[in-house]
Amino acid sequence: MYDIISQQSFYLTLATLTSFCIIFAAILSTFSVRFKLDSKPIVEKIDSLLPQTQCGQCSYPGCKPYAQAMANGDAINKCPPGGQKTINAIASLLDINTPMLDSQYGKENDIKLAAYIREDECIGCTKCIQACPVDAILGAAKLMHTVIENECTGCDLCVDPCPVDCIDMLPVKNSLHGWKWDQPSLVLGADKARIRFEYQKNRKEKELLAKKTLRDNRLNKITKKTKAYSSAEEIIRAAMGSAGTKKSSPEKEQARFLRRIARAEDQLRSAQNRLDKLKLAIPDDKHEQAVAAIEDAHVRLNIVRSSHPIELKVLQTTKAQAKIQSTQKKIRR
């Protein structure tokens, strides 16, 4: 009897807990649907309604900056490519009065235009490539350029920079690729244009960062070389100063002078002995030339011996300065 009652209590408890879980789950799902928070910011909603031509006619550098300005309270009637339909959609989203398109920023054009390059006249200056906000122009320096018609947003920014005026804005031919529903919020090419614009923006930021990094590296190398040159020049300048200020006694100069004279005499004596040994092995004319050279060296040595030691000091200082200058040239290389 006790076992039966305990089993019934267990099943009753289990059924009660299950019913509570079901009730709480239903309540939570109802509240999550009814009080759902919109995770998409208002700027992205406005941006999704814009035509994404990135033309700058609204005085902002793209559709996203203009969407941010509208979210902050700027006028919503500055977009001629979007026209009155886009203005109506944005006014409905923001729950404000619908203004008319401001003619100060341009006129609405119902015909979609795209840029076309007269390729025979193109000089390959790449100025139109730099001006295109969605990278819809192909080409390279001094080579022919062409426009990718399916990617062109018709922003007209590539026309003015062209130095030879070889770009025309022509209507886009209707085709299955360009056909779309006539609704401002369902523009098939807008998402693609937005992606290409953001990609180009990121690419340019990376290029600028890479150029800045390269410039900083070069500047650091130049700075290091300049410091090395300055330190080397200081060392050389100190050496030249010490060489100019260092003075030796006349006795030391005289002893050094006599040692050099003795060394030169030993070299002449050894040359004379070698010449005597090779007298029979060389022609007479060569022997006479060698003897004359040795005698001339003896004469010059006697002249140097009779000179004053100050002249020798001047000669040594000149050689030291020449050596210092050659060292400086090697360091600068």
Secondary structure, 3 states (H helix, E strand, C coil): CHHHHHHHHHHHHHHHHHHHHHHHHHHHHHHHHHCCCCCCCHHHHHHHHCCCCCCCCCCCCCHHHHHHHHHCCCCCCCCCCCHHHHHHHHHHHHCCCCCCCCHHHCCCCCCCEEEEECCCCCCCCCHHHHHCCCCCEECCCCCCCEECCCCCCCCCCCCCCCCCCCEEEEECCCCCCCCCCCCCCCCHHHHHHHHHHHHHHHHHHHHHHHHHHHHHHHHHHHHHHHHHHHHHHHHHHHHHHHHHHCCCCHHHHHHHHHHHHHHHHHHHHHHHHHHHHCCCCCCHHHHHHHHHHHHHHHHHHHHHHHCCHHHHHHHHHHHHHHHHHHHHHHHHC
